[in-house]
Amino acid sequence: MAIPQPADPTIKKSVTLRRSVAEEVETRTGPRGFSHFVDQAVEYGLALLKAQEIVEDHESRVAPLTGADLEEARRAWHGG
């Protein structure tokens, strides 16, 4: 049985967003869900950047990914 870990501490930051984006997020989440939505969006963006870095590292050390490599990755990503 895994030992529960304490919640990751939070930190307050000030960010600037376009009004239209902020309004759409708040419309979808309500005012109390805004920070959670932004946190998830940033986490997703970081995951994409890390994946891009992995691909770029592989391509610089080995060779560019082929179409077959990309198709295999798509199947694995979608569980097929």
Legacy VTK file of the C-alpha trace (Angstrom):
# vtk DataFile Version 3.0
C-alpha trace
ASCII
DATASET POLYDATA
POINTS 80 float
0.000 0.000 0.000
1.419 3.372 -1.024
2.043 5.942 1.655
-0.077 9.036 0.940
2.072 12.011 0.085
1.237 15.473 1.378
-0.316 17.759 -1.179
2.195 19.637 -3.277
2.487 23.077 -1.669
1.134 25.950 -3.703
2.630 29.335 -4.420
0.809 32.491 -5.430
1.945 34.050 -8.712
0.653 36.956 -10.696
0.113 36.327 -14.404
-1.269 38.450 -17.199
-3.893 36.892 -19.453
-5.934 38.270 -22.272
-9.328 39.304 -20.920
-11.177 37.068 -23.382
-9.183 34.003 -22.274
-9.657 34.747 -18.576
-13.387 35.283 -19.069
-13.789 32.016 -20.978
-11.897 30.054 -18.323
-13.972 31.605 -15.553
-17.193 30.933 -17.468
-16.259 27.250 -17.730
-14.827 26.780 -14.231
-16.441 29.397 -12.035
-14.269 31.769 -10.049
-13.121 29.091 -7.590
-11.896 26.692 -10.303
-9.759 29.213 -12.161
-6.438 28.473 -10.441
-6.919 24.716 -10.780
-7.622 25.090 -14.496
-4.519 27.236 -15.025
-2.397 24.811 -12.970
-3.558 21.875 -15.126
-2.998 23.830 -18.346
0.556 24.743 -17.346
1.273 21.139 -16.303
0.022 19.945 -19.705
2.172 22.540 -21.479
5.224 21.405 -19.524
4.543 17.769 -20.454
4.442 18.751 -24.129
7.725 20.655 -23.805
9.372 17.671 -22.094
8.155 15.341 -24.840
9.528 17.721 -27.466
12.880 17.803 -25.656
12.993 13.983 -25.597
12.315 13.814 -29.333
14.882 16.507 -30.119
17.496 14.750 -27.968
16.819 11.418 -29.691
16.982 12.986 -33.130
20.252 14.796 -32.369
21.898 11.620 -31.013
20.384 8.917 -33.253
18.419 10.057 -36.290
15.206 11.858 -37.156
12.073 9.894 -36.289
10.546 8.091 -39.246
6.897 7.936 -40.174
6.834 4.385 -38.791
8.292 5.621 -35.482
5.604 8.294 -35.232
2.830 5.829 -36.072
4.088 3.416 -33.425
4.116 6.259 -30.893
0.547 7.256 -31.839
-0.659 3.667 -31.375
1.087 3.415 -28.006
-0.338 6.780 -26.919
-3.870 5.669 -27.784
-3.451 2.228 -26.255
-3.549 0.313 -29.509
LINES 1 81
80 0 1 2 3 4 5 6 7 8 9 10 11 12 13 14 15 16 17 18 19 20 21 22 23 24 25 26 27 28 29 30 31 32 33 34 35 36 37 38 39 40 41 42 43 44 45 46 47 48 49 50 51 52 53 54 55 56 57 58 59 60 61 62 63 64 65 66 67 68 69 70 71 72 73 74 75 76 77 78 79
